[in-house]
Amino acid sequence: MPHAGVTAVATLVALISLVPLGFVAWITWDVGWQTVESLVFRPRVGELLVNTVLLEVLTVPLSIVLAVTLAWLTERTDIPGARLWSWLAVAPLAVPAFVHSYAWVSLIPGMRGLQSGVFVSVLAYYPFLYLPVAAALRRLDPAIEDAAASLGLNPLQVFLRAVLPQLRLAICGGSLLIGLHLLSEYGLYVMIRFDTFATAIVDQFQSAYNSPAANMLGGVLVGCCLFLLGFEILVRGSERYARVGAGSARPADRRRLGKLAPLAILLPVLLAALTLGVPLVTLGRWLSIGGAAIWRFDAVGTAFAQTVVLAVAGGLVTTLAAVPMAWLSIRAPGRLQRILEACHYYVGSLPGVVVALALVTITVRLALPLYQTFATLTVAYVLLFLPRAMVGLRASIAQAPVELERAAMALGRTPGQAVREVTMRLAAPGFAASVALVALGITNELTATLMLSPNGVQTLATRFWSLTSEIDYVAAAPYAVMMIVLSLPLTLILYSQSKRTSGQ
C-alpha cells in the first residue's frame, strides 16, 4: 500500500513543528554573535538561570517523594478509602496552576519568592507523577516482591531494592513532564513574584514587541528544555523492564497498616485540603463577597463562548494534523517514521511562551497580516498540543485491524478511501477523545493566548488573568470557577486512561 501522500502530509506537519527551533537558530544568526553575547552572558540571565535550577532541583524531588508515597499508600496498602484518595490525588489537575497560585495569594497575601513557588508548584504538579507511578504499581508483577522477601529482605528493603527500580520509567517520565511545566509556567510565578525565564520573556515582550532580549531569553529557555530531555534519557538508562513470561495474574497483596492507618491517612487528607480545599474555599469566599453581581453574564458568557470556539476549533485542527503521523506510526513503522514522530513529539516539550514568541517574530517580519489572527493562534495550539492528540490517536488506530483496510481495497476501494471509510470510523472514539483532551488543554492555556489572540478576543484564562493583574480577585472568581468546570472532564479522562493502561 503506497504511503507517499500520508508521508508527505506528516512531513509537512513535522517541518512546521520545527519552526520554534528554527526560529531560535535564525534569530541567533540574524542578530550576530556580538549581540547574542551581550544579551545572554549578563547578570540578569544568570539570575534567571539560578532561579530555574533551584526551582527544578527543589520541586521535582519533593514531588517524587510525595507522589511515590501516596501511590504506594493507595495501591499497596489497606488504607481506608483507597479509591477515593486515588481520585482526589488526580483531581488537582482540574485546577489550573495559576488558579492554585491565586487561591494561596488570596489566603496569604505575603506569599512570594522561591519557597512559595516550590510549595505551590508541588501542589499543582505532583499529580503528573502520581498518575504514572500508581499505574506502574498496579501493573507490577507481585512475584518480584515475593522473590525479594524470600531472600530475607524486610518490607522497606523489598520496596527500595525490588519495587522502586521498577518504577524508574514512570518516575522519569513524570519528572520530565513536571520539569517542562516548571520551565513554561507563567501565571503561577507572576502572582507570587518569582522571576523565571517565562515571566521575563513575557515582560520583555510586553515592554518592546519583537525585542532581541526576549528572543535571546527564548533561546536560553529552549536550551534548558533540550537539556532536560537529554538528562531524562540519561537517568532513564537502557535497562529492560519487560518480563518474558506472562507473570502472575493475581493482584498484589495489600500490606496491613494496623495502628499506622490513622497516621497514614493524614497524608491524603492533608493533600486534599491543600490542593482542593484551599482553592474551593477561596473561590467560595470571593463569590460570596461579590454576590450575584459579579456574575456578569455578558462578560462571562462572551469569554466562555470564545473559549469554547477556540478550544473546539483548535482541538479539531490539532487532531486532524496528528492523524497522518499517528497512522504511519502504526501502519508503516520505520526510520523515517521515527524521525517524523520525534519532530511531532519534541514541540510539546517547548514552553508556550517560546512557541508564541517564534510565531510573533515570524509574522511580524515575514507575514504581518497574519499577526494576532485566529490562524496564527490556531497554529500555536497545534504546536503546543500535537503530542496530546498523537497519544490518543495512536492507541485507537492500533485497535483497528489492518486486515479490514486490505479487505476494503480488495472490494475496489482506493487506499485513501479504505483508511477514511474503515480505519478512521473505527478510530472515531479515540479521535473524539483526542479532540476533547486538546480542547480542554486550550481552555487553560495562558501565555500563547495572551501574546497571539486577536484584539477583542478574551478567553476565560486571559480574562481571569487581566482581572487578577488589577488585584480584582472578586471579579476574577467566576472565570476561575468556569475553568475548573471545563477542566473536570480532562481529569476524568486522564484518570480513566490510567486505569485502562494498568488493566483495571
N, C-alpha and C positions, 0 to 999 in steps of 0.2 A: 504494500500500500504506500503510495507516494505521500511524503510528508512535507514537500517543498513549501506549499502555501502556508501551512501551520508554522513551520520553522521560520519562514520569512516574517510572519507577524510576531512571533515570540522574540525574534532577533530585534525587531523594531522596538518592542517594549523594553527589552534588555538595554538597548542603546539609550533610550530615554531615561532608564533607571540610573545610567552612568552620568547623567547631566550634573548632579551635585559634585561628584568627584572631578569631572572635567572642569567645572566652574572654579574649583579651588586651584587646579593646575593653571588654568587660563589667567586667573587674577594674579597669581604669583608671577607668571611670566610677563603679564601686562604692566604691572607696577614696577618691576625690576627689583633686583636683589637688594639694592641700597634701601629702597622704601620698605621692603619686607623686613630687613634687619632692624630698621628704626622703629617699626610698628610691633614686631614680635618680641624682640630682645629688649624689653623695657620693664621697669619695676611693676607696672600695673599688671602685665601679663603674668609675671612671676607670682604676684599676689593671688590672682585668679587660679593659677595652677596649684598653688599650695592649698587654697580653699577646696579645690576639686579633689585633690589627693586625700586630704583629711576627711572630706565628706564620704568618699568611696571606702577608705580604709576603716572608718568607724561604722558606717551604716551597714555595709554588706556582711561583715562578720556577726554583728548583732542580729541581723535579720536571719542569718543561717542558724544561729543558736536558737532563736525564738521559734522559727518555722519547724526545725527538726524536732525540738522538744514537744511542740504542740502536735505535730503529725504523729509522733510516737505515742503520745497520750491518747489521741483519738482513734488510732488504728491498731495499737498493740496492747492496750490495757483495758481493764473493765471499768474505766471511768464512767460514772453515771451520765447519761445523756450524750453519749459519744456522737451520735448522728447530728444532734442539734449543734454541738460545739464545732463539728466539722463544717456545717453550713455557715455558722457565724464566723468561722475563720476566713471564709472566702468572701462573705458579704461586704467587707470594707472596699472591695473593688468597685462597688456601685457608687462610692463617694469619690468624686474627682479629687486629686491630690491638693489642688488649690482650695477646694472646699474644706478639706481637713485643716489646712492652714488657717483659713477664715474662721473656722469654729474655735480653734485654740487661741488665736489672737483676740477674738471676741471675748473669750473666757479670761485670758491672761494677757492684757494689752502690752505688758513688758517683754513678751517672748520675742527674742531676736538672736541672731548670731549662729555660730556653728552648733552649739549644743542643742538649741531649739530646732535647727534644721535637721540634725540627725534624729532627734526624737520624733518629729512629725514624719520624716521620711520612712523610718522603720514602721510606724503605724500604718502609713498609706501603702507601702510596697511589700511588706513581708508576705502577703497572700500569694504573690508571684512565685515565691519559693515554697510556700506550704502546698500549693496545688501539685507540682511535680513530685515533691518528696512524699506526700501522702499517697499518690498514685503508685510510686515505686515501692513503697512499703506494702501496699495491697497486692502487688504482683510478685513480690519476693518469695521464693520457694522457702517454706519454713524448715525444710530438711537441712538447709545451710546452718541454721541456728542449732538444730538438733545435733548436727555433727560437731559443731564447736563446743556445745555443752558436754557432749560425751567425752571430750578431751580434757575435761576438768575445769573449764573456764567458768567463772561466775557470771551472772547476768550482765554486769557492766562490761566485763571483758568480751562477752559474746557480742554485745552491741558495738563496741569500739573496734573490734578486730574482724567481725564477720558481717555485721549489718551495715555499718557506716561506709565501708569501702564500696558496697553495692549501691550506695546512694550517690556516688560521685557524679555520675552523669546528670542526675536530677538537680543536685546542688549546683553544679557548674552552669547548667542551663538557666536555672532560676536566678543565680547570682549575676550572670551576664545580663539578663533582662532587667534586673534591678539597677545594675551599674549603668546601663544605657539610659534608663529612665532618669537617673540622677543627673546625667550629663545634659539631658534635654529639657528637664523641668524648669519652668519659668515662673509661673504664678505663685507656687508654694514659697519659693525663696525670696521673691519680691516682698511678699506680705510680712515675712519675718526679718527682712532687711539683711539678707545674707547674699553677698555677691558671688555669682558664678559666671562661667562663660556665657551661658544663655541669657542671663539678666544683663550682662554688659553689652552683648551684641544688640539686644533689643533697645537698650538705652542709646547706643551709638546710632542705630537705625532711625530712631525717633528724633534724634537731635540733628542728624545730617543724612538724608537719604543717599544710599549707594556710596557711603563713605568707605575709603580704603581701610580705615581702622576696623570697622565692623566686618569687612570681608576677610581681613587677616585673622581676626579673632575666630571667625568661622572656620578658617583653615586649621587653626590650632585645635579647635573642637573636633574636627574630622580626624585629626591625628590622634586625639585621645580615644575616639571611638574605635579606630583601627587598632590601637594598642590594646584596648580591652578585648577585642575579638581575638587577637593573637595570643594574649595572656590566657584567655579561657581555653583555647586549643592546647596550649602548653600544659595547663593544670589538668585538663581532662585526660590527657595521655592517650595511649593506644591500646590499653588493656581491653580484653574481651569480657563482656558481661552477659552474653547469651549462653544458655545451657544447651547441651547436645540433646539430652532426653527431654521427655515431656515434663519431668518434675512432678512434684506432689500436687494433687488436685485439692487437697484439703486446705482449709483456711488456717492461718497461723493461730496458735493458741494465744489468747489474751492473758496477759500477766495480771494477777490479782494485786491490787494496790493495798487492800486491807485498811489499816489505820491511816495510811498515807492518802487515802482517797479525798478526804476533806481538804488537805493541803494541795493536792494535785489539781483539784477543781478550781482553785483560786486563779490559776493561770488563764484558762479560757474565759472565766468570768471577768477578770480584770481587763483582758484584751478586748472583750466585747464592750465593756463600759468605756474604754478609751477610744476605740475605733468607731463604734456606732453610737454609744450613749452620748458622748460629748457633742458630736455633730448634730444629732437629732434634738438633744435638749437645747443646744444653742440656737438652732433654727426655730424650734418651737418658741423660744423666748423672744426672738426678734419678730416672729409672726404675731405673737400675742401683743407685743408692744405696738406694732403697726396696725393691727386690726384688719378689717376688710378693705380699708382704704389703700393699702399697699398692693392689693391685687388689682392693679390697673390692667384690665383685660385687653385694652387696646395695645399697650406696650408689651405686656407679657405674651399676649396672643400672637402679635406680629413676630416677636423673637422666636416663639415656639414654631410658628408656621415656617419661618425662614430656616430654622434649624432642621426641621423635618425635610424640607425641599432639598437643602444642601446634602443632608445625610443620605436620603434615598437616591438622589442623582449620583452622588459620589460613590455610594455603595454599589450601584448598578454598573457604573463605568469601570470602577476598580475591579470588580469581579469578572466582568467581560474581558478586561485586559489580561487577567490572570488565566483565563480558560485555555489559550493555546499552549502556554508553558505547562500548566497542570496536565493537559492531555499528553504532551510529549514526554513528560517525566514518567508517565505510566505506560504509554504505548510504544515509545521509541527511545528507551534509555541509551545513553552513550556519552562519549567525551564531550561533544558539542552541547548536548543537552545539559550536562552537569555544569558547564561554563555558563550557559544562559540562565540556568536555575540559580546559580550563585549570584548573578547580577540582579535577579529578581529579589533575592532574599537580603542582599547586603544593604540595599537602600532603606530597609526597615530598621536598620541599626543607627541611622543618622537622625540627629535631632530635628524636630520640625523647624526650628529657627534657621538651621543651615539650608534645608530644602527651600524654605521661603526666601532666604537671602539670595540663593542662587537664581531663583525664578525672578525676583525683583531686578537683580542686576542684568540678567539676560533680556528681560522685556524692556527695561529702560534703555539699554544700549542698542538692542537689535530689533525689537518689535514693540515700540512704545504703545500702539493702540491696544495691545493685549495686557498692559499693566493694570492691575486691580480690576480684572474681569472675572466672570464666572468660569470661563475656560481655564484661565491660569490657576485659579483656586482649585478647580477640579483636578488639574494635573498634579498639584501639590498633594491632594488627598490620595491620588493614585500612587504616587511615590511613597507616601508615608504608610499606607495600609495595604500595599500589594502583598507582602508576606502573609498577612492575616487572611486574605482571600485565598491564597495558594493552599494553605493548610487544609481548609475545609473542602476545596475542590479536589485536591489530590485524593483524599480519602474516599470521596463519593465516586469519582471516576474509577478508582481501583476496584470498587464493588460492582461495576458494570462489566460483565464478561465480554472479552474481545471477540468471542465466537459469534455473538449477536451482530456485531458490525460486519463480520465476514458473511454471515447469512444474509444480511440485508444487501450487501454488494452482489452476492450470488443471485439475488432476485432482481437485479438490474439497477440498484441504487448506486449513485456515484459515491466515492469515499466521503465527500463533504456531506451529502445527504444522509449517509449511514451514520455519521457522527452526530448530526443535528437531530435526526429522527429517532435514533436508538439510544446512543450513549448519553446525550445531553438530557433526554427525557428521564432516563434512569437516574441521572445525577442531579435532577432538579431539586430534591430536598437539600442536598449539600450546597447547591448554588444559592438557594434561598437563605440557608444558614450563614453562608459567607457574606451575602449582602447585608444581613442583619448585624453580623459582627463588625463589618466595616462601617456601617451606618451609625452604630452606637459608639464606635470609636471616634467618628467625626463629630458626634454630638458634644463630646467633652474636649475636643481639640481647641487649643487656645492660640498659641504663638503664630502658626501659619495663617490662621483665620484673621488674627489682628493685623498682620502685615500685608495680606493679599486681598482681603474682602473688598468688593466694590463699595463705593460711597453709598451710605444709606442702608447697607446690609449689616444687621447685627444678630448674631446667634444668641442662644441662652448663655453660652460661655462668655462671649465678648461683652454682652450687656451686663452680666454679673460682674465682670472684671471692671468695667467702666464705673459702676456704682461703688464697688469696694475701693477703687482708687480715689474716689471722693469721700471715703470714710462713711458712706451712707449704707451701713450694714443692714438697716431695717428694710430699705427698698430692695436690697440685693437678695434677701432671703427667698422670695418666691422663685427667682431664677435658679437658685441652688436646689430648691425642692424639685423643680421640674427636671433638672438634670439627673438627679438621683432616681426619679421615677422612670426616666427613659433609660437609665443605666442598669436597672434591675434585671431586665431580660438578658443583657450581656452576661451578667454574673451567673444567672441560671444556666445559660448555655455553656459557659466555661466549666461550671461545676458538674453538669451532666456529662460533658465530654470527658472530663477527668474520670468520672465513674465508669464510662463506657470503655475507655482505653485500659482500665485496670480489670475489666471483666465483671464489673458489678452494675 
